[in-house]
Amino acid sequence: MTRRSLGFIFLGLGLAALAGGILFFFFGIFGMVKALDPVARITSPAEVPFRIHRPGAYTIWHDHQVRSGPSPTAGPEALPAGMGFSLTRDSDGKEFPLFPVPASSRWTTSTPNRESIAVGRFEPDEEGRYTLKVTSSKGATPEFSLTEGDFRRGFTQAGLRIILTCLLGFFGVVFFAFGLVFVLMKEKPPPPRLSSPAS
């Protein structure tokens, strides 16, 4: 194998690593945006039907500030006492309990449309039609949204994607640099062969 052909192999590996890093980065951004896009919204006390396309964890958020139009509405971050949450599958009436997030470690998120605090998560085991119901007391009407995925797990996965993207980018640059060196470096001409003296 010549040095030039080895250089082209390194160039190919470098480009593949860089392309993989870029894909991981954009898939990570897309996943984070999707994880914050609600599949259902509700102003309590009420119930709202919606469709779940795949089973798994779903996080419910208390949207204490919602920006819809020129004048955003804001409320206290703390939930009123006596709030109740339930998720029911419409086909058989099966109810899925809420796994609350501890008050000392609640996650927060801020998007252009809302500022939210995680309340807990549901874990439906089938796709289909569901009904989210929220009850309240003392006349409180806070707003909530339901997003797909476990936000904490998604944040951890996003961190791993960023680390993997950095590693792929680093190795991509190194391989590409080696490839350029091998391709552009001129091979030394073979030494002249000394003719044997005539006898």
C-alpha positions in Angstrom: 0.0 0.0 0.0 1.4 3.4 -1.0 1.5 6.4 1.2 -0.9 8.2 -1.1 -3.5 5.4 -0.9 -3.1 5.3 2.9 -3.7 9.1 2.9 -7.0 8.6 1.0 -8.1 6.0 3.6 -7.4 8.5 6.4 -9.3 11.2 4.5 -12.3 8.9 4.1 -12.2 8.0 7.8 -12.0 11.7 8.8 -14.9 12.7 6.6 -17.0 9.8 7.9 -16.2 10.7 11.6 -17.0 14.4 10.9 -20.3 13.6 9.2 -21.3 11.2 12.0 -20.5 13.9 14.6 -22.7 16.4 12.7 -25.6 13.9 12.4 -25.4 13.1 16.2 -25.4 16.8 17.0 -28.5 17.6 14.9 -30.4 14.5 16.0 -29.7 15.5 19.6 -31.0 19.0 18.9 -34.1 17.6 17.2 -34.7 15.2 20.1 -34.5 18.0 22.7 -36.9 20.2 20.7 -39.3 17.3 20.3 -39.1 16.4 24.0 -40.3 20.0 24.9 -43.1 20.0 22.4 -46.4 19.2 24.3 -48.6 16.3 23.1 -51.4 17.7 25.3 -52.3 20.9 27.1 -54.8 21.5 29.8 -56.1 24.2 32.1 -57.4 22.6 35.3 -59.8 21.6 36.4 -60.6 19.8 33.2 -59.8 16.7 31.1 -58.5 16.5 27.6 -58.4 13.5 25.2 -55.3 12.9 23.0 -53.4 10.1 21.3 -50.2 8.4 22.4 -48.3 7.1 19.4 -45.8 5.0 21.3 -45.6 3.8 24.9 -43.1 5.0 27.4 -42.6 7.8 29.9 -44.5 11.1 29.6 -43.7 14.1 31.7 -46.4 16.5 33.0 -45.3 20.1 33.5 -46.8 23.0 35.5 -46.7 25.9 33.1 -46.6 28.7 35.6 -45.9 31.3 32.9 -47.4 31.0 29.4 -46.7 33.4 26.5 -49.6 33.4 24.1 -49.8 36.8 22.5 -48.5 40.2 23.6 -49.5 39.8 27.3 -48.2 36.6 28.9 -50.0 35.1 31.8 -48.1 34.2 34.9 -48.9 32.5 38.1 -47.2 31.2 41.2 -44.6 28.5 40.7 -45.8 26.4 43.6 -48.8 24.1 42.9 -51.9 24.7 45.0 -52.8 22.1 47.5 -55.2 19.4 46.5 -54.2 19.0 42.9 -55.0 15.6 41.4 -53.7 14.0 38.1 -54.8 10.9 36.3 -54.1 9.3 32.9 -56.7 6.8 31.6 -56.7 4.6 28.5 -60.0 5.1 26.6 -60.2 1.6 25.2 -60.4 -0.3 28.6 -60.5 2.4 31.2 -57.1 1.4 32.7 -55.7 4.2 34.8 -51.9 4.9 35.0 -50.6 6.5 38.2 -48.5 9.6 38.4 -44.9 9.2 39.6 -44.2 12.5 41.2 -40.9 14.3 41.0 -39.6 15.1 44.5 -40.1 18.8 45.3 -36.4 19.2 46.2 -35.2 18.2 42.8 -37.9 19.3 40.3 -36.6 20.1 36.8 -37.4 23.4 35.2 -37.5 24.4 31.5 -37.9 27.6 29.6 -39.1 27.9 26.0 -40.3 30.8 23.9 -43.9 29.9 24.8 -43.7 28.8 28.4 -41.8 28.4 31.6 -42.5 25.1 33.4 -41.7 23.0 36.4 -41.9 19.2 36.1 -44.6 17.6 38.3 -44.2 14.0 37.5 -44.5 11.3 34.9 -46.9 8.7 33.5 -45.8 5.5 31.9 -48.6 4.2 29.5 -47.8 0.8 28.1 -49.7 0.9 24.8 -50.4 3.4 22.0 -53.9 4.6 21.6 -56.4 7.2 22.8 -56.0 8.5 26.4 -57.6 11.1 28.6 -55.6 13.3 30.9 -57.5 14.7 33.8 -56.5 17.3 36.3 -58.5 18.3 39.4 -57.9 21.2 41.7 -59.4 22.9 44.7 -60.0 26.4 46.0 -60.8 27.8 42.6 -57.2 27.4 41.3 -56.8 27.1 37.5 -53.1 26.4 36.8 -52.0 25.3 33.3 -50.2 22.1 32.5 -48.6 20.4 29.5 -47.7 16.8 28.8 -44.5 16.0 26.8 -43.1 12.7 25.5 -40.2 11.2 27.4 -38.5 11.4 30.7 -36.9 14.8 30.7 -34.1 13.8 33.1 -33.2 10.7 31.0 -33.4 12.8 27.8 -31.1 15.4 29.3 -28.6 12.7 30.2 -28.8 11.2 26.7 -28.3 14.7 25.2 -25.1 15.0 27.3 -23.9 11.7 26.0 -24.6 12.7 22.4 -22.6 15.9 22.9 -19.7 14.0 24.3 -19.8 11.5 21.4 -20.1 14.4 18.9 -17.0 16.0 20.3 -15.1 12.7 20.2 -16.2 12.0 16.6 -15.2 15.6 15.6 -11.8 15.3 17.3 -11.0 12.0 15.6 -12.4 13.3 12.3 -10.1 16.3 12.3 -7.1 14.1 13.3 -7.7 11.5 10.6 -8.4 14.2 8.0 -5.1 16.0 8.9 -3.2 12.7 8.6 -4.8 12.0 5.3 -3.8 15.4 3.9 -0.3 15.0 5.1 0.0 11.5 3.4 -1.6 12.7 0.2 0.3 15.9 -0.2 3.7 14.6 1.0 5.9 13.8 -2.0 7.5 10.4 -1.9 11.2 10.4 -1.9 12.7 9.2 -5.2 14.5 5.9 -5.0 18.3 6.3 -4.7 20.1 5.9 -8.0 21.4 2.4 -8.6 25.2 2.4 -8.8 26.4 0.6 -11.9 28.9 -2.1 -11.3 32.4 -1.4 -12.6 33.3 -3.1 -15.8 35.6 -6.0 -15.4 
